[in-house]
Structures are given as C-alpha cells and as structure tokens.
Amino acid sequence: MGVGYGHMSIPARVLTDIKHAHYHTGDSTRIFFCDFDGTLARTDKSVSPYSREVLDRWTAAGHRFVFSSGRIMADIKVQIRRLGLHLPGMLLSACNGAEIYDCDSGVTLYKRTLNRDQIRKIQAIADSIGLFCLTHSDSRFYVPREGPETEFYFRTVRIPYNVCEDLAEAVDELPCKIHTVSLEDPDKLAIFRRLIGEAFG
C-alpha cells in the first residue's frame, strides 16, 4: 500500500469501504438464508407469488438472499432455472453449506469436499448395516445399484446418475457429501449416525 517511516496503517473505515465496494454491500446490508424444501418451496416445489414479491423487495433494498439447501449444487441450479428465480446478489448454498456459489459472478466462493478414503470408509459403514448410500460430482450422482431407493430419490431430483459398486473410484470430482436412504428401517439411519461419529469423531 505504501512505504515510509513511522507508524503506517489503514483506517478501519477505509477497509470497511473497500469490503463494501468489493461485495456490493453497505453498512445496513443484511443477509437472509432460506431453506428451499419445506420452507421457501410449496408442496409442488413452486414458490408463491407473495414469497417472490417479498424477495424482490428484500434485494431491491440492497440486501442479500441465500438460496439454501441440502441438495447438491447442480440440482439447486436446475431448480433455480425451473423457477426462473434470478435475484441481484443471490448466493446458492448447497450440501448444507459445504459449497457456496455467487450467481452474479458465476464463481464458487467456497467448497469443502470429502476425500476418496473418507468416501470408501463411509460406504463401507453403510454397506455393513445394509444401508443404501449415494454420492455425487458437480454434474451427476453415483449409486451402487438401482432399486426402490433410486426410484424414491430421483422422483424429484432431475440429475442423471451412474451405477457403480465403488463410489470412491467412480467419482470424477470429489463430492461434498454422501446421502443415505432407508425406506423400510429408519433405525438404520440412527445406527449409521452413531458409527460415523465413532469413525470420524
């Protein structure tokens, strides 16, 4: 920023102004995180005219909106296009916050993934109790087999999937999460949660 003798610093107000200019925000800017399924979305996965009006007013006032979901980013983008939901400064939060995407710039701001060893370990734990699991890349899902679980899961998810026994080897991009499905024995999910806690702390 500069050179010279004596005490050199940048006033906090200047740093704040730089941040505001970079992120297109101001001192009064607020950010609103809203889940999609069961919250913003109605039962038919549409967004009501009233909700759209409120979001339009919110962003027109200079505030930010974060479309949040446990879904993967590719699926969220499909939903956004289907809904025609394009708001100034909108961010997408996928996989329960593991990936953040800026719609205006088209840039991924943050992404935390599992590594292949973790994927193998998680799949082995799921297999050990007969629990169906699947994972994803940036553009598709990977499932160990087809069956009732895939029929259930992909009723509303409009993303293609590949069938492969070894999920860790199959993924071409590391995933943010692994999904589990238990249609007949929900107690398996509690057992799985306990085993995951024991394995990963």
C-alpha positions as CSV (number, residue, x, y, z in Angstrom):
1,M,0.0,0.0,0.0
2,G,2.9,2.4,0.7
3,V,6.4,2.7,2.1
4,G,8.0,5.2,4.5
5,Y,9.0,5.8,8.1
6,G,6.9,5.9,11.3
7,H,3.5,4.4,12.0
8,M,1.6,3.3,8.9
9,S,-1.9,1.9,9.0
10,I,-5.1,1.9,7.1
11,P,-8.1,3.3,9.0
12,A,-10.8,0.7,9.7
13,R,-13.4,2.8,7.9
14,V,-11.3,2.6,4.7
15,L,-11.0,-1.2,5.0
16,T,-14.8,-1.4,5.5
17,D,-15.4,0.8,2.5
18,I,-13.1,-1.5,0.4
19,K,-15.1,-4.6,1.5
20,H,-18.4,-2.9,0.8
21,A,-17.2,-2.0,-2.7
22,H,-15.9,-5.5,-3.4
23,Y,-19.0,-7.3,-2.2
24,H,-21.5,-4.6,-3.3
25,T,-22.8,-4.1,0.2
26,G,-23.2,-1.3,2.7
27,D,-23.4,-0.7,6.5
28,S,-27.1,-1.6,6.5
29,T,-26.9,-4.6,4.3
30,R,-28.5,-7.8,5.7
31,I,-28.3,-11.4,4.5
32,F,-31.2,-13.8,4.6
33,F,-30.6,-17.6,4.4
34,C,-33.7,-19.6,3.4
35,D,-34.1,-23.3,3.0
36,F,-35.8,-24.5,-0.1
37,D,-37.6,-27.8,0.5
38,G,-40.4,-27.4,3.0
39,T,-39.7,-23.7,3.6
40,L,-39.5,-21.5,0.5
41,A,-40.9,-24.2,-1.7
42,R,-44.6,-25.2,-1.6
43,T,-45.5,-28.9,-1.7
44,D,-45.4,-28.8,-5.5
45,K,-41.9,-27.3,-5.4
46,S,-43.1,-23.9,-6.6
47,V,-42.5,-20.5,-5.0
48,S,-45.6,-18.5,-4.2
49,P,-46.2,-15.0,-5.8
50,Y,-46.1,-13.5,-2.3
51,S,-42.7,-15.0,-1.5
52,R,-41.3,-13.8,-4.8
53,E,-42.6,-10.3,-4.0
54,V,-41.0,-10.3,-0.6
55,L,-37.7,-11.5,-2.0
56,D,-37.8,-8.8,-4.8
57,R,-38.4,-6.1,-2.2
58,W,-35.6,-7.5,0.0
59,T,-33.0,-7.5,-2.7
60,A,-34.2,-4.2,-4.2
61,A,-33.4,-2.7,-0.7
62,G,-29.8,-3.8,-1.2
63,H,-29.9,-6.9,1.0
64,R,-28.6,-10.3,0.0
65,F,-30.5,-13.6,-0.4
66,V,-29.0,-17.0,0.0
67,F,-30.9,-19.9,-1.5
68,S,-30.0,-22.7,0.9
69,S,-30.4,-26.4,0.6
70,G,-29.1,-29.9,1.4
71,R,-29.3,-30.6,-2.3
72,I,-26.1,-30.7,-4.4
73,M,-25.2,-27.5,-6.4
74,A,-26.1,-29.0,-9.8
75,D,-29.6,-29.8,-8.5
76,I,-30.1,-26.3,-7.0
77,K,-29.1,-24.7,-10.3
78,V,-31.7,-26.9,-12.0
79,Q,-34.4,-25.7,-9.5
80,I,-33.3,-22.0,-9.9
81,R,-33.7,-22.3,-13.7
82,R,-37.0,-24.1,-13.4
83,L,-38.3,-21.4,-11.1
84,G,-36.9,-18.5,-13.0
85,L,-35.6,-17.2,-9.7
86,H,-32.9,-14.6,-10.5
87,L,-32.3,-12.0,-7.8
88,P,-29.5,-9.4,-7.6
89,G,-26.6,-10.6,-5.4
90,M,-28.2,-14.0,-4.9
91,L,-25.9,-16.8,-3.5
92,L,-26.6,-20.5,-3.6
93,S,-25.7,-22.7,-0.6
94,A,-25.5,-26.4,-1.4
95,C,-24.9,-29.5,0.7
96,N,-25.9,-27.8,3.9
97,G,-23.3,-25.1,3.4
98,A,-20.4,-27.2,2.1
99,E,-20.5,-25.2,-1.2
100,I,-21.3,-21.5,-1.8
101,Y,-21.9,-20.1,-5.3
102,D,-22.2,-16.5,-6.4
103,C,-24.9,-16.2,-9.1
104,D,-23.8,-12.8,-10.4
105,S,-20.2,-13.6,-10.9
106,G,-20.6,-17.4,-11.7
107,V,-17.9,-18.1,-9.2
108,T,-17.7,-20.8,-6.5
109,L,-16.8,-18.9,-3.3
110,Y,-16.3,-21.9,-1.0
111,K,-16.3,-25.7,-1.4
112,R,-15.4,-28.4,1.1
113,T,-15.2,-31.9,-0.1
114,L,-14.7,-35.5,1.1
115,N,-11.5,-37.3,0.0
116,R,-11.6,-40.8,-1.5
117,D,-10.5,-42.5,1.7
118,Q,-13.4,-40.9,3.5
119,I,-15.8,-42.0,0.8
120,R,-14.6,-45.6,1.0
121,K,-14.9,-45.6,4.7
122,I,-18.4,-44.1,4.7
123,Q,-19.6,-46.5,2.0
124,A,-18.1,-49.5,4.0
125,I,-20.0,-48.4,7.1
126,A,-23.3,-48.1,5.2
127,D,-22.7,-51.5,3.5
128,S,-22.0,-53.1,6.8
129,I,-25.6,-52.3,8.0
130,G,-27.3,-52.8,4.7
131,L,-27.9,-49.0,4.2
132,F,-28.2,-47.6,0.7
133,C,-25.9,-44.6,0.0
134,L,-25.1,-42.5,-3.0
135,T,-22.8,-39.6,-3.8
136,H,-22.2,-37.0,-6.5
137,S,-19.9,-35.0,-8.6
138,D,-20.6,-31.5,-10.0
139,S,-23.0,-32.8,-12.6
140,R,-24.3,-36.3,-11.7
141,F,-24.9,-38.8,-8.9
142,Y,-23.3,-42.2,-8.4
143,V,-25.3,-45.1,-6.9
144,P,-24.1,-48.6,-6.0
145,R,-27.2,-50.2,-7.5
146,E,-30.6,-49.5,-8.8
147,G,-33.7,-50.3,-6.8
148,P,-36.5,-48.8,-4.7
149,E,-34.1,-46.3,-3.2
150,T,-33.2,-44.8,-6.6
151,E,-36.9,-44.7,-7.6
152,F,-37.7,-42.8,-4.4
153,Y,-34.7,-40.5,-4.5
154,F,-34.9,-39.5,-8.2
155,R,-38.6,-38.7,-8.2
156,T,-37.9,-35.0,-7.8
157,V,-34.1,-34.9,-8.4
158,R,-33.6,-34.2,-12.1
159,I,-29.9,-35.1,-12.2
160,P,-28.5,-38.2,-14.1
161,Y,-26.8,-41.0,-12.2
162,N,-24.2,-43.7,-12.9
163,V,-24.4,-47.2,-11.3
164,C,-21.0,-48.3,-9.8
165,E,-20.1,-50.5,-6.9
166,D,-17.1,-48.4,-5.8
167,L,-18.2,-44.8,-5.3
168,A,-14.8,-43.6,-4.4
169,E,-13.3,-44.8,-7.7
170,A,-16.2,-43.7,-9.8
171,V,-16.5,-40.1,-8.9
172,D,-14.7,-37.8,-11.4
173,E,-14.9,-34.9,-8.9
174,L,-14.8,-35.1,-5.1
175,P,-18.2,-34.7,-3.5
176,C,-19.3,-32.5,-0.7
177,K,-21.5,-35.2,0.9
178,I,-22.8,-38.7,0.8
179,H,-26.5,-39.3,1.0
180,T,-28.2,-42.3,2.7
181,V,-31.7,-43.7,2.1
182,S,-33.6,-46.2,4.3
183,L,-37.1,-46.8,3.1
184,E,-38.1,-49.7,5.4
185,D,-35.9,-49.4,8.5
186,P,-35.3,-45.8,9.7
187,D,-33.4,-47.1,12.8
188,K,-30.6,-47.9,10.4
189,L,-30.0,-44.1,10.0
190,A,-29.5,-43.7,13.7
191,I,-27.1,-46.6,13.8
192,F,-25.3,-45.1,10.8
193,R,-25.0,-41.8,12.5
194,R,-23.5,-43.4,15.6
195,L,-21.0,-45.4,13.6
196,I,-20.0,-42.3,11.6
197,G,-19.4,-40.4,14.8
198,E,-17.3,-43.2,16.2
199,A,-15.2,-43.4,12.9
200,F,-14.6,-39.7,12.4
201,G,-15.0,-38.2,15.8
